[in-house]
Amino acid sequence: MLPLAEEKGSPLAVSDREAARLLGIGKTKLRELLKSGRIQSARIGGRLVVPVASIERFLRESITP
């Protein structure tokens, strides 16, 4: 199965609200992760977006063997 960011028709970035939903966390926790740099974000106009690849990278790095 392809990572979400590579699936045909999947968005490259999502809103902060959608990123929190995908991770199953609240917006406050997501803001902490963004501020710490563990998850990256970008501003497009006045809108904050989170690259799906950044979410996937965070999850890969967070998995403990």
N, C-alpha and C positions, 0 to 999 in steps of 0.2 A: 504494500500500500504506500502511495506517495505521501510525503508530508503535506499537511493542509495547504501550505503556501504554494505547492507545486501542482495541486489538483486543478484540473481544467475548470475554469469558471470561478475559482475561489478568489476572494479579495486578497490583495497584497498587504493591506493594513485595515485595521478595524478601529472603531471608536474606543475610548477608554472604558466606557460602560460595557461594550461588547467584550473587550479584553478581560475585564473582571469576570463577566459571566462565563466566558470560555474556561477560565482558570478555576471557577468556583469559589472566588474570593470577593470581598467587598471592595468598593472603590477606595476606601481609606488605605487598605493593605496594598492595593495596586499602586496608589500614589507613593507609598513608602518604597516599593520596589523600583518605581520610575526614578524617584529622587536619589536612591542609592546607586543607580546605574545598572542594576541587575537585569532590568528590562528597559529597552530603548524606546523612545518615542520621537515624534516629529510634529512640528506645527505646520499646518497648511492653511494659510490665511489665519483665522482665529481658532481653528479647530485642532485639537490634539488627536493624533492618530498613533496607533501602536502597530508596528509591522508584525505580521503573523510569524515571520521567521524569528523575530526576537522572542516571542512567546515560546515557540518551539525550542529555541536554543536554551532559554531559561529552564524549561522542563527537563531537557536532556542533561543539563549540568546539575540539576537538583536531585536527580534520581540516585539513590544510594544503592550500591550492590548488595 
